[in-house]
Each structure stands twice: as C-alpha cells, then as structure tokens.
Amino acid sequence: MKNIKTDPAIIARRGMDSISANILNETYRVYPRSLTVKILAKNLKIREKSVLSALRKISSYGVPIEIKINKNGEKEVKSSLKEPISWIEKEKASAEKMLSLLGELTPSSSESINNQRKINYRIYKEYVSNLNELFDKWASLKLID
C-alpha cells in the first residue's frame, strides 16, 4: 500500500496523472475565468510543454474543458462546471461495463470461485442500481441534463 496517493486533486480525479489533475484543479478553482498555458505552467511550476501534453490527455479522456486561442494568440484553458459530474458519469459507465463483464463469465469448476463471482456480480448489480436511482433522482430534480 505504499503507492496510495494523498493529493486531494488526484484522488478526486481517479485515473488522471498528477499534472492533469492539478491543471483541472487549478482551472476549476478560478472558474469562470480562464488561464493561459503560460500562467498554468508558472502556477504549477512545470514546463508549458508539460501543460500542453496534459491538456491533450485530458481531452482524450473526455473530461469537459475548454481550450481556445485568445486575442494575443495564446492558448487559454477554462474549466467546465460539468467536470465534477463527468467523473460520476464515468464511474457509472465503468460499473455498468464491469457488471456486463461479470455477467458474461463462464462458470468455473471451483465452487469457491463461482461463489466469489456471484458475490462480485451482486455487489456490482446493487451498485449500478443505486447509481441509476441517484441519476434518476438528479434528473427529476433537474440537477443534471
């Protein structure tokens, strides 16, 4: 358990590298303002190339973030208020996929393995059900679109 990350920005954005997580954290912190790549690099004490590389990763991961060129020809980055919810949506999609994969497993010759698989399937089924109920509740309250 030595590799447990304790940085809240990284923990909140599971699966992201530390630079990407810190960029998202920094841009969300100053929302609705945007930050140039140069300012982000300075604030995070990293190279501009590292910021640009991380922004490509962020975009490829499907995280909502706005990247545009300002009137001075500099790249600006602006957070999206939907970014935190996008992580919950990704978790829901991941859980649904895992449930599907667990349901497709062929039975093992070992009864203990089959029992553990049934337990895992039941846990994921309940988890997905709870997430679906939560999303339905949020939708009915018009908290998400």
N, C-alpha and C positions, 0 to 999 in steps of 0.2 A: 504494500500500500504506500510505497514511497512516492509514487507519481501522482498523488492527489493534488490537483491544482486548487489553490485557495483564493486566487484573484476573483472577486465577485463578477467582474466584467466577463471573464472567461467562463465561469460557472454558469452564468445566465445565458450564455450563447454556446451551448454544448456542441462540440464538434468543430468549432472555429479555432484557428490558431490565435495566439495571444495578440499579434499585431492587428489582425482583422477585428477581434473582439474589442480591443482598445479603440480602434477607429470608430466602430459602431457606438461605443460608449461615449466617446468624445463628441461625435456629431449629434447624438440624441440629447446629450447634456445641454448643448447650445441651441437646440431647436427653438424657434423656427428659423434661426439664422443658419447660414451655410459657412463652411470653412474652406479655404483653398488648400490644395495639396501641400503647398509650402508651409502654411500655418500648422496643418496637421503634423507634418514631419517635425517641425520645430517643437510643438507641444509634446509630442510623444518621444522626442529625441531619437528619431530614426531618419534614414535617408528618404528622399522623395520617391526614389525608385521602389523602395520597400512599400511605401504607401500605395503607389500605383499598382504594384503586384497584388497587394492585399485587396484593393478595390476590385480587381479582376476576379479574384477568388470569391469575394462577397457577392458579386453579380452572378457568377456562375452557380453559386449555391442557392440563388433565388431569393435572397434577402432584399426586401424593398429598400432601395436607397437611390437618391437622385444624384447623378453626376453630369455636370454641364460645364460649358466653357463660358466664363464671364466676359464682360466687355473689354477687359485687359488681356484676353487670350489665355487666362489661367484656368485650370480645372478647379471647379468648386464642387464640394460634396455637401449634400443636405440630407439629413435623416428623414425617415418617414415615421409618422405616428403609428403606422401599422406594423412596424418592425417587431415589437414585442409579441404581438398576437401571431405573427408569422411563425414564431418558434413553437407556439402551442399547436398551430395548424400542422407544422412539420411533424411534431410529436404524434399527433393524431394519425396522420398518414402512415408514419412509421409503425405505430401499434397495429393499425389495420393490416398492413402488409405482413407483419410478424404473425398475426392471428391466421392469416391466409396460409402462410408457410407452415405453421404448426398443424393446421388442419389437413395439409397435403402429405404429411409424413406417413410413410408406410409403417405398420406395426413392427416392433422388434420381437425377437424371440425371447427377450428378457422381460419378465413381468414387472420388475422394479423400474426398468427404463420406460416401459409403457405407462406405468403409474405416474412417473415424473412428467412425462409428456402430457398426460391428461391434466395434471395439476397446472403445468405451464399454460396449456390451452385455456383452462378455466380462468386462470388469472388474467390472461390477455383478453378473453371474451368479456369478462367483467370490466376491465379497464376501458376497452373500446366502448362498451355500453355506457359507462359513466361519462366518457368524453363526448359521446353522441348526445346524451341528455344535457350536458353542460352547453354544448354548441346550440342545441335546440332552444334552451333557455335564453342564451345570449341573443339568438336571432329573434325570438319572440319579444324580447325587451328592446330590440333594435340597437343593440350594443355593437354588433358587427354586421357587415353586409355580405 
